[in-house]
Amino acid sequence: MPPRTCRDAAPVCNGEHVDAMLTIPPSVRLRGRDTELRVLGAALDGARARRGTSLLLTGGPGTGRTALLDHVRADADDFTTLSTAGVADEADVPLAGLQRLLTPIEAAVDLLAEPRRGRVREALVQGNPGDRFGLGTGVLDLIARAAEERPLLLTVDDADLLDRDSLDALAFVARRLDSTRVALVMASRPATRAPADGPRPLVPGVDEHVLAPLGTGPVHDVLTSAAPVTLAQPVRSALVAASHGNPAALVGLLDALTHDQLTGAETLPDPLLLPARLRAQLLGPVRDLPGPTRRLLLLAALGSERSLTDLLDAAGDTCSEAPNASAPGPAGLEPAEERDLVRVHDDTVRFTDPLLRDALAQDAPANRAREAHRALAAVTDHAHDPVAFARHTAEGAAAPDAGLADDVHRAARRAGRVEGRTAASLAFERAARLTPDPDARACRTATAAYQACMAGNTPRAADLVARARPLAVSDRRHAIIDLIDAQLAMRDQNSIDVAERLLRVGRELMPHDRPLALRAFVRSADSASLAGDPVLHAHAVDLALPLVRDDDPAVMHRMADFLEGCAISFRGDYTGSTPILRRAVRLADGDAGPSELIWAGIAGLRLGDNPFVRGVMTRAADRGKALGEQATMPAALGFLVFSEFWSGRFPSAAGTALTGLRVSRSSGQSIWATHHLASLAMIAAIQGDVETCQIRARAVASQAGEKSLGLAAAVASWGSAVLELSRGNAADAFFRLRSLANAGPGQGHPTMRLLTAPHFVEAATRMGETAWAAASLAGYRRWAESVDSPSALALAARCEGLLTSGDESADHFETALALHRAGGDDDVEHARTQLLFGAHLRRARLPGRAREHLHNAQESFERFGARLWVRQTRAELRALGTADRGPDLPATSELTAQQQQIARLVAEGATNREVAAHLFISPRTVEHHLRGIFRKLNIRSRVDLARLLN
């Protein structure tokens, strides 16, 4: 006997589907279905309390209907359960579905009174519906009797495939379950929409619950549960987008990928193919539509929300290629609209289920798809929609064609301006595929690789570079491909090695392309700077400067100024570097690109101009976002953080650093991920979060050592020193900063000797090491006076106050406070100066003046959440015999900064896994912190935490 099958040959076992169990693992089936689970739970509770309930779950293929029925059956362990499922083969057999459902209790038919017994018996044995009312009341009586000893659960899957008589009988029963111990749960596809009178319910009078696509959060939860490895962020994003919230699609797409594809080591297939079984289920309602309607649907699927007018024009073109086909008219889509497969609004055709669009595109035979693409290209305006024109032209070509390749190349250039880097990369790749000449194909493939590189799609860019390299003929082409490859290496390889590699690439480019050679040397200098290697940086500068000629564009002169100014500053000649760096900041003039804006911002950092840095780095991030240039965003956000945390913008700084960390990881830039982690360590230090600062600093030290990231290592070490200074451990801070000042490439950064000087002077004076403090201050003062920054001069004056005594010291502190007020952009250091001055005045026995400064410092530190500095300030006030003013710190003040973040998220209802994803930590770490939170706040549960914080 052949196995029974349901829709599209999906197997049925004992009247129950097995395809959903094969498609969605049990552990991930019910994510994001909390509402439906509550409804099902209420239905069971109602049946237990003799309040019978019926409901209908509707949703497309793969939405989890069968999984929900499995769940309710598993939850009804105190019920008698009867189940069936609609089968397409029996849809025209009267009462076949009802017979399969009631067979287990068929013996109870003999207990019914006549005439009901005879009618039910005749229906189940002979398939004769007879009197509809009599059959309905008989079945109702039968199941009510079956529920006398134990509640009864009836489940019907694929109810839309039941024969009409079975469905009518069950609908009759479903509307009359009040006062019974019966729960009837049916599941089906959405009802077909009638053209005239609107949607007709499949089971009138029964509550219908539509299974909407899963939200983004549940989809991520499904991926986390089902993925065999930790997914690369771009892979995760691609799977989320391709699944459209359909759990079966998501798990099927996931299962089809290899280990290297999941981890991001290899590029993903394009497109991601839906599972064959799901694709067949989605296409079921399309199979028997008229030919012209199917052609229009294919065009709509490939055309992506095109106007109906364009689709009809394109359909006419396809018919001209196939003489026996008839062109569809304006009503050609009506059969699909009647089945609610598409909707036409404002002449635009949209699929009700985006997965159907994908299924149609993936299922089309290659020749038919090419014809459709050619027809769509003919009705696409290359100027208005260059991305679509490039796609349809390339996909419609059967072989390389130089003329078509040139057309697509022109569209690709426009696509970059209109749609951004990713669209440009795809279009240039399509132009390359159409190009017969190998060297021209190498050029276009390399251009596609560069666009993908700047879009932040590292695996795709690497794949395109590998494809372009064997095609290159000229030395110039080879050098350009090497430059793109080296820029990719900047993201996750050893910075010193990459800087040397970029020097070699720059030398290769010098005879062929001076502007590109200059950029290669600037990138080499960037990498050397990240490593903290002034010698390698100077080597890049020495090679770059002779390349610039008098008649070159202004941007090349400003790039040379940037390199030269940084090199001179590295040597400690601040007087010589300042005017050159002031010219370099003009890289930000006009419609500058993200890279030029970042270089201008670095020049501004060396000039101590925090407001300028914040403004220009914000522009760089915004510009990169507008261009789809994700590659430059981590650097822009990284330097933006520097300008934010010293000005007391901690929420903004922390948010910027976390965003930078996420973007760095999603674009495969582990180098910048480490830098953002170092910034987060510094923020934790300023806020007095000891545990978080130490954890992050250790992680940075490990990663920085492997990749020779001297700047990141220096920032994290500086943060640790600030933390120790805040805790009163001046000796630890002193030795850490002294070691940092002498650290070599890959372990520290020459600029750190400058930036850490104010903290080093403070630690040294507390230790009595005044000679070390004076030497450090001398270099810092030379820089501050050269750049003439009020904030830098304020810190120099504060250091003078620490190194002197009596009235002279007070004068220096007063000068520092005046300069802080003039600068107005260094709130953290302003408050620190007030604390140190207040402490000096207390020791000088000037309590009145001391209180004023200490109270001001306390207010600032409380606003920043800098708990350790708050304690220092309160200790000074207590030493004066003065109670600190203002309200007590909140109950959560004893929590670390990370614990406070976790507590807020949990109080808002986030799960441990959601908190972990938000903060880039593991769920186990969240659980550990929660135990500490409960202990510190003397509470026992998440409910208590929500009450406390809300």
N, C-alpha and C positions, 0 to 999 in steps of 0.2 A: 504493500500500500504506500503510495508516495506521501512524503511528509507534507503536512498542511502548511500553507503559507498565507501571509497577510499582504498588505500593500507592498507592491514592488518586490515580491519574493522574500520578504523578511520572515524568518521562521517563527512558528508558534509552537509552544510546548504546553500541553494540557490547557489549552485555551488562554495561555499567557504569553506575551511577547518575551523574547530573550535578547532582542537586539539592543535594548537600552542597557541591559546588564553587561553586554559585551562592550558597549560604547563608553559608558561612564562608570569608572570604578566606584564602589559603594562609599568610599571615604570622602568622595568629593561631589556626590550627586546633589545634595540638598543645600549647597551654599546659596545664600541670597533668597531663600524661599521661606523666610520666617513668617510672613503673612499667611501663606498657604498652609504651613504647618500648624499655625494657630487655628485656622479654619477647620482643618481636618481633625485636630484634637477636640475642638468644640463639637464637631459632628459626632464623634465617638462618645463624648461625655453626655450629649443629648440623648443618644440611644440608650446609654446605661440608665438614664433617668426617665425612660419611657417618653422621650420627646424626639421621636423619629425625625431624621433629617435626610435631605437629598441635595446633592450639589454636583455641578458639572465643571471640570477643569478643561480649559481649551488652550491650545498652543500649537505652534508649528512643530515640525520634526526636530527632535533633539533638544527640546526645551525642558524636558524632564518630567513629562506626564507620567510615564511608566514608573519612573523612580519615585514619584510621590505616591502612586498606588502601592508600590512595594513597601514604602515607609508606613502607610496607614495600615496595611495588613500586618506588618511586624509589630505595630503599636497596639493592635487589637488582639492581644494574646488571650483575653478573656471572652472573645467573641467566637461564634461560628462564622467561618468565612466562606463565601461562594464567589468565584471569579470567572470571568470570561473575557474574550476580546473579539472585536469585529474582524472578520476575515473576508477579503475581497471575493474569494471564490464562492462564498455562500451568501453574498449580499442579495441575491435574487431567490434564495431558498426561504420560503415563509417559515418564520418562527425557529430558524436554525440557531440563532444566537440565544434565544430564551431557553431552548432545549438544553444547550450546553451549560448554561448557568444553573438550571434547576435540577439537572440529573442527580447530583448528590442527595437531594431531598425528595426524589420522585416517589419514594415509598410513602411519604406523608400525604400524597394526593388522596389515598384511600380514606383518610380521616376527614376529608371535606364532605359536606352535605351536598346532596343533589339539589339543583342541576349543576352546581359549580364543579363537582368532582368530574362529571362526564365531560364538561367543556374543557377543563384543564387537561384531562387525560387525552382527549381527542387532539388538543393542540400539541401536546408534547410527543404523542405517538404518531399522529398522522400529518402534523404540520398544518392543520386546518384552523385558521383563526376564528371562524364562525362569528358569533356575536361579540363585537369588540368590548362592549360594556360587561357582558357576562364573563369573558376571558379575563378582563382587568380585575374584576372583583374576586374571581377565583384565585388568581395569582396573589393578590393582596392577602386573601385569607390564608393561603398556603404559607407565605413567608412570615405572617404574623404568628401562625402556629409554630413554625420552626424557631421563632425567637422567644418562645415561652420559657424554656429552661435557661438559655444563654442568649445574650444580645446577638443580633445577626448583622454581619457586614457583607454587603454586596458591592463588588467592584467590577466595572466594565471598562476595558481599555478599547481605544479606537471605536468608540460608539458610533462615529459617523460611517463606519463600514458594516454596521449591523443591518440585517434585513429590516424593511420598513415595519413589518408586523411586530417583530420583537421590540423595536424601538418604541412603537406606539404603546405596547403593553407596559414596558418599563416606565415610560413617561406617565401613563395613567397611575401606576403604583407610586411613582415618585411624588406625585402631588397629593397623596393621601396617607402619608406615613406618620402624621401627628398621632400621638398617644400609642405609638408602637415602640418596640425596642429594636428598630431597624435603622441602619445607616446605609444609604445608597450613594456611592461615589462613582461617577462616570468621567471618562476623559476622552477628548476627541480633538480633531483639528478644528480651527474656527469655522463657523458656518459660512457657506457660500452666500455672497451678497446678491440678492435679486435686483434687477435693474430698476424696477418700477416702484415697489413698495418697501425698499430698504432691506436691511438684514432680517432674515427669518431665523429665530432661535432653533437650534437642533432639538432641544427638549423644552418646549414652552412651559413656563411656570416653575422652572427649577433655577435656583441661584447659579449664575455662571461666574467663574473666577478665571480671568484671562492671565496666562503665564507670560508676563512681559520679559524681554531680554534681561539678563542679569546686569546689575550695575557694575561700574568699574571696580569697586572694592571687592565684591564677591568673586569677580573674574580673577582678580589677583590672588584671592584666597584659593581658588581652584588650582591655579598654576602652582602656587607654593606647595599645596598638598600633593599634586599629581606629578610634578616634575622630578625626574630621577637625579638631576644635578641642579646646582645653583644657576639660574638662568642669567645670561648677560642682559643688561637692561634694555639694549635695543631689541633683543630677541623677545623679551617679555612684552615690550610695547607693540611689536609687530603681531604677536599672537593675540593680544588683547584687541587690536584693531581688526584683525582678520576674522575673529570669531563672532563679532557683532553681538556679544553677550549670550551666545548659544553654547551651553556647556558641552554638548556632544561634539560640536564643531571644534571647540577649544581643545578638548582632550584628544580628538582625532588628529588635529594639526600637530599637537605636541608629540604624539606617538610616532608621527611620520618623520621626525627630525633625528639626525644623528647626534652623537655626543658632541662633536666639534661644532655642529651648527647651534646646538643649545647653548654652548659656552661662548659663542661668538668667534671662535677660531676660524670658522668657515662662513661664507655668506649664506643667507637663507635662499631657498628656491623662490623664484618670482614668476608667477604668483604662488602663494602657499595653497596647495591643493586640498580641497575638502575631502573627507573620507568618502570612498565610493558609495557605501550604503546610504549615508546621509544625503549625498548628491542625488542618488536615485529617488529617495523619498521626497526631496524637495521638488524634483522634476516630475513627479507623478501627475499632478494636475495639468501639466503642460502637454503631456504626450498626445492627448486626443484633441487638442485644439486645432482649428483649421491651419493649413500651411501658411497662408499670408500672415496670420496672427503670430505664429511661431517665428517667422522671419522678422517681424517687427519687434518681438521680444528679444531676439538675439541682437538686433541692432541697438535696442535700448540698453541691453546688458553691457555691450561693448562700448556704447557711446557715453554712458554715465551721465544721466539726467539731461538728455538732449530734448529739444523741443519736438513736439509731435510733427510739426511741419518738416523739420530736418529729417526725422526718421522716415516720413513718407517719401521725401525726395530720394533718400538713400535707398529705400526699399524699391523704388522705381529703377534705380541703377542696377541693383542686384538682379532684378527681373530681366533687364536688358542683357545681362550676361547669361541668364538661364532662360532660353526662349519659351520653354514649356510652362514656366511659372507665371502666375497672374499677379499683377501689382495690387497690393492692398489699398483700399480706399480709406477715407477719413474714419470710417466705422471699423476699421480692421482690428483695433484693439479692444472692441467691446466684449468679445468673449472672455478675454483675460480680465477685463474690469469686472465682469459679472462674477467671476470667481475670486475677486478681490486679490488678484496677483499684482496688479499695478493700479495706480491712480493717476489721472491726468488733471493737473491744476495749473492754471495760467499757461496752458499749452506745453507744460513740462511734464514728462513722463517719469514717475518715480515708482520703484518697487516697494510693496508693503513689507517685504522681508528682504533685506539686502543680501542675505545668503542665497536667495533664488537668483539674483543677478550674477553672483559669483558662480553658481552652479551652471547656469546657462552658458556663460563664457568658457568655463572649463570643459564642458561636455560637447561643445561644438566641434565637428570634424575640422581638421586643419584647413582644407580647401574652402569650406563654407565660411570659416572665420576670416580667411584672407579676403574673400569676396566682400564680406561685410565691412572689414576695415577699409578696403579700397573705396567702397561706397561712402563710408563716413568721412574719409579724407577728402572726397570730392565736395562734400557739403560743409567742410570746416574752414573757417577763415584763419589763415596762418598768422595774420597780424593780431587778430582779436584773441585767438586761443592757440598759441604756438605749441603748447604742451600736447594738446589733443591732436593737432595736425601732425606733429612729429611721430606720435605713437601710431596713429592710424596709417600714416604713409609707410612707416617702417614695417609694421605688422602686415600690411597688405602686399608687400613686395615678395615675390617668390624667389628672387635671386639678387645679388649685389647689382647696383645701378648707380653710376656716377651722378647722373642728373638728379635722381631722387635723393641721393646722399647730400648733394649741395643744398637742395631744398630743406632737408631736415636739419642740416648744419646751421642754416640761417635761422630756422625756427628755434634751434637750441640756444643760440645767442640771445634771441629775444626772450626765451623762456627764463633764462637766468635773471633778466631784468624784471620780469613780471612775476614769476613764481618762486624764485630763489634758487639756492644751490642744488638742492636735491633734484628738482625738476630739470635743471640744466644738465646735471650729470646723466640722468636717464636719457635725455634727448641727444646729448653728444654720443652716448654709447650706441643709440639707435643709428645715428649718422655713421658711426664707425662700422657697424655691421653691414651697412649698405655700400661701403666704400671699397671698390675693387683694388686700388693701388695700396700696397702694403705700408709704404712710408706715410701716406696720408691717413691710412687707417690707424697707424701708430700714433700720429698726432692727435687725432680725434679721441682715441681711447685714452691717451694721456690726459687730454683736457677733461674727459669724463672722470678720470681718477682724481684730478686736482679738485674738481667741483665736489666730488664725494668726500674728499679729504677735508675741505673747508666746511662741508655740511656736517661733519662730525661722524660720518659713517666709515669708521676705520676698516672693518672687514671688507666692505665693498671697494673702498679705495685700494686696499692692498691687492685684491683680486684683479682689479683693472690694471694696476701697475704690472702685475705678473703677466697679464695678457699683452700689454703694450711693449714690454721689453724685447721679446724676440722679433717683433715687427720693425723695430727702429733700424734705420740705415745710417743716418748721419751722426757725427759726434755730438752735434748740438742736441739732437733728439735724445740720444742716450743720456746726456747730462741733465736735460730737463726731467726725464723720468727718474734719474737718480735723486734730483732735488725733491721731487714729490715723495719718493720713498723715504728720504732722510727726514722730511717734515713729519711723516707718519711715525718715524722712529723717535722723534722728540716727545711723543706722547707717553711712551712706556719703557723706553730703554735708558741705559746709563747715560747721564747728561754729559759727562766728559767725553765718552766715546762718540756720542752724537755730535758734539761740538767739533771734534776732529774730523768726523765724516763730512760735515757741512763745509769745513775748510777745503777739503779735497774737491767737493762738488763745485764750490765757488771758483777754484782754480780751473776746473774743466770748463766752466762757463765763460771765463774771462775773454777768451778769443772770439766768442760767438755772440754773447748777449750781456753787455755791461750792466743794465738795470737788474737782470735776474741774478747776475753774479753778486751785485751789491746786496740784494735781498738774501742771498745765501749766506753772505758774511754777517749780515745783521742777525739772521736766525742762529748762526754759530755763536755770535756774541751773546744772544739771549740764553742759549743753552749753557754757555760757559758761566754766565751770571747766575743762573739757577744753581749751578754746581759750586759757585763761590770761588772760581778760578780766575784771578785777575791776569795771570800770564797768558792763558789761552784766550781770554777776552782781548787782551792787547794785541795778540797775534792776528785775530780777525780784523781788528781796527786797522792795523798796519797794512793789511792786504786790501781793505775796502776803500780807504781814503783816496789813494791814487786813481781810483776808477772814476771819480766825479770830476767833470769838466765844467768850465765856466758856462757853457751854453746848455747844460743839462737842465731838466725841469726842476722847479723849486723843491719838489718833494724829495728828490735825490740829494740835494744840498742839505735839507733838514735831517734826512736820515744820517748823512755823514756827521752833521752836528751832534746828533743823538749819540752816535758811537764815540766820537771824540770826547764829548763832554763827560760821558760815563767813564771812559778810560782815564781821563785826567782826575776825575773825582775819586776813582779807585786808588790813585797814587797819593791822595791826600792834598792835592793842590786845589783847594776849594775856590781860591781867588781866581785861578785860571779857568776852572770848569764852569763857574756860574754864568758868565756872559754867553758861553757856547750853549749851555743847557737852556738859557732863556730863548735862544734862537730855535732850539729844538722843540720847545713846546708849541711852536707855530705849526707843527705837524697836524695839530688839531684844527687848523683854520679851514674854513669852507666845508665842502662836502667830503670830509675825510672818511676813509674806511676804518673798520674796527682795528686793524693792526696799527695803522698810523695813530689812532687815538690812544691805543695802549702805550705805544712808545712815548707819545707826548705825556701821558700820565706818569710813566716811570721817570721822565725828566722832571716832572713836577714834584714827585716824591723826593728826588735828590735836592730839589730847591726848598723842601720843607713847606710846600704850598698845599695844605690839606684841602681847602675848599676847591681849588682848581682840580686836584686829583679826583675828588668825589664827583665833581661835575663831568669831567671828561671820561671817567670810567663808566659812569652811568650812561653817557652817550654811546660809548663803545658797546656796552651790553645791549642797549636798545637798538643800536644800528645792526649789531650782529643778529639779533632776533628778527628784525625786519627783513634782513637779507637771507634768512635761513642759514646763517653762518654759525653753527653751533661750536665749531672748532675754536673760535676766539673767545667764546663766552667764559670759560673757566678762568682764563688769565684776567679778563676784565673784572670779573667778580672777585678774583683773588686780591687784586690791588685795591679794589673798592672797599673790601673789608678792612684793609690797613687804615684807610682814612676814616672809617666809621667807628672802630672801637675806641680810638683815643679821644674821639669827640663825644663819647658817652652814649652813642646810639646803639646800645647793646641789642635790643630786640631786632633792629634792622641788621646789625652786623651778624648776629647769629643766624637770622633768616637768609642773609646773603651767602654766608659760608655754607649753610646746609644746601641751598640751591646750587651753589658752585660744586659742592661735593656730588650731588645727584647728577648734574650735567656732565661733570668730569667722568663719572662712572659710565653714564649712558653713552658717551662718545669715546670710550676706551682710553681716556687720558689719566692713567694712574699717577703720572707725575703731578698733575694739578690736583688730583684727589688727595695726595699726600700734603700738598701745600694748604688746601682748605682744612684738612684735619689739624695741621699745625696752627692755623688761625683759630680754630675752635678750641684748641688747647690754651691759647693765649686768652681767649674770651673767658674760658672757665677759670683761669688764674685770676683775672681781674675781678671776677665775681666771687672768688674765694671758694670755688667748688674743687676741693682738694682731690677727691677720688677721680672725678672726671678728667681733670687736668693731667693727673699722673697717668691714667690709662691712655689718653690720647697722645701724650708726649712719648710714652714708650712705643706706641704703634708707629709714630712718626720716625723715631730713631731707628727702628728696625727697617722701615721702608726706605728712608733716606740713605742709610748706609749701603743698601743694595744698589740704589740708583744714583749714588753720588749727588744727592740733593742737599748741597750745603746751605742754601737759603732756608729750606723747610726745616732742616735740623736746627739751624740757628734760631728760627722763630719759636720752635717748640722748646728749645733750651732756655730761651729768653723768658718764655711764659713760665717755665718751672722756677726760674730765678725770681720773677715777680711774685709768684706764689709763696716762695720761701720768705721773701722780704715782707710780705703781708702777714705771714705767720710769726714774724719776729726772729726768724732764723737768718740773721745777717751774715753769719759765717758761710753757711751753705750758699747763699746768694752770691757772696763775694767770690768764692772759689769757682762757682759755676760760670759766672760772667768773665772772670779772668781767664779761665780755660777757653771760653768761647772766643775771646778776643784774639787768641793765638791759634785757633783751629785752622787747619789747612783746607784745601779744596775737598768738597764732598762731605765735610764735617762742620763747616762754619762758613761765614761770609764776611769779607772785609768791611762791608757797610755796617755790620752789627757792632763793630767797635765804636762806630759813631752813634748809632741809634740807642745802644744800651748804656751809653755813658751816664745819663742822669741817674739810672738805677744803680750802676756800678759805683758812682760817687757816694750815693746814699749808703750802700752796703759797706764801702770802704771806710767812710767816716765813722760809722757805728763800730767798726772793727778797730779803729785807731790807725788805719793804714792811710794816713793823709798823703804820703808821697804818691802812692798809686792813684788816689783820688785826684790830686792836682795834675798828674800827667794825663789822665783821661780827660779831665775838664779842659786842658789846654787845646787839645785837638777839637773837642766839641765846640769850644768858643770860637775857634777860627772858622769852623763851618757856619755857625749861627750868624757870625758877623758878616760872612761872605754872602750868604743868601738873604740876610736881612729879614728873617721871618720872625714876627713877634712871638710866636709860640716857642720857637727854638731859642730865642734870646731870653725868654722867660725861664726856661729850664736851665740855661747857663747861669742866670742870676740866682736861681734857687740853689744850684750847686755851690756858687760863691757863698751864699748864706750858710750852707752846711759846713764849709771849710773855714769860715771866720767866726768871730764871737762878738758879743756885746752889741753896741749900737751899729757897728759896721755890718754885722750879720743881719740885724733887723732892717737896715737900709736895703740890703740886697733882696731880702724877702719882699719888702714893699715894692721894690722895682719889679720883681718877678710877678707879683699880683697885678700891677698896673699893666704889664705887657700881656698877661693872660687876658685881662679885660679888653685890651686893644685887639688882640687876635680873635677872641670869641669863638674859637673852634677847637678847643682842647679841654673840654669839661673835666675829663678824668684827671689830667695832670694839674689843672687848676685846683681841683679839690685836694689832690695830694700835696700841693704847695701850701694850701691853707692848713692841712693837718700838720705838716712839718713846722710851719711857722707858729701854729698854736702850741705845739710841743716846746719849741724854743722859748716862746714867751712864758710858758708855765715854769720852765726851768729858770728863767730870768726873774721870776716872781712878779709877773705882770698879769695877774689873773683876769682882770677885766678885758684887756685886749685879747688874751688867749681864748676866753670863752666865745667871743664873737666869731673868730676864725674857726674854732672847733665846731661850733654849732652849724656854721655854713658848710663845713666839710661833711658833717654828719648827714645833713639833709641831702647833699649831693650823692654821697655813698648809698644812702637808703634808696634814692631814686634809681641808681644804677643796679641795686641789688648786690653790691660789693660787700658781702657780710663780714669778711675778715677786717676790712678797713673800717667798717662800722664799729667792730669790737675795739680796734685800736683807738678810735676817736672817743668812744665811751670810756675807755680806760683812762685816757687823758682828762676827760671831764670829771671822772670820779676822783682822780688825783688832785683836782682843783677843789674837791668838796662840793661839786655841782652835779645834780641829777640831770641826765640828758633830757632835753625837752622833746616834745612831739609824742605821738602815739607809739605804743609798743609795736614791735614787729609782729606780723601775723603769725598764726599758729604754724604755718609752713616755713617760717624763717629758719628753722633748724634743718630743713631739708637741703640737700645739695641742689645745684641748678638743674641737673639732670633729673633728680628725684621730683623736683617741682614740675618739670615738663611732663613727666610720666603721670604724676598725680592729677594734673589738669586734664590730660587726655583720658585717663581712666574715669575721672569724674564726669566727663562728657559722654561716657558710654563706650569708649574704644576697647576692643579686645586686646589681649597681650600681643597677638600677632600683628594687629593693626598699629599698635604703639611701636613695636619693633621695626616695622617697615618705615614708619614716619621718622624714627630717630636713627635708623641705620645700625641697630643693635639686634641681638638675638632675642627670641621670646624668653629663653631661659634667663638672660640678663634682666629683662623686664620683671620676671617673677621674683628674682633676687632683690631688685630694688623695691618692689611692692612690699615684701616682707619688712624691709627696713623702714618704709614709709609708715606702715601700720604700727610698727613698734614706736617710732618717734612721735607719732600723733596720738598714740594710745587708743587706737581704734581696731576693729576686728574684721571689717568687711569693706567691699567696694561700695556698698550702699552707704555705710558710715562716711566714707570718703566723699561721696557725692553730696551728702547732706552738709558736710563741713565746708566744702569749697563752693557749693552753689547756694 
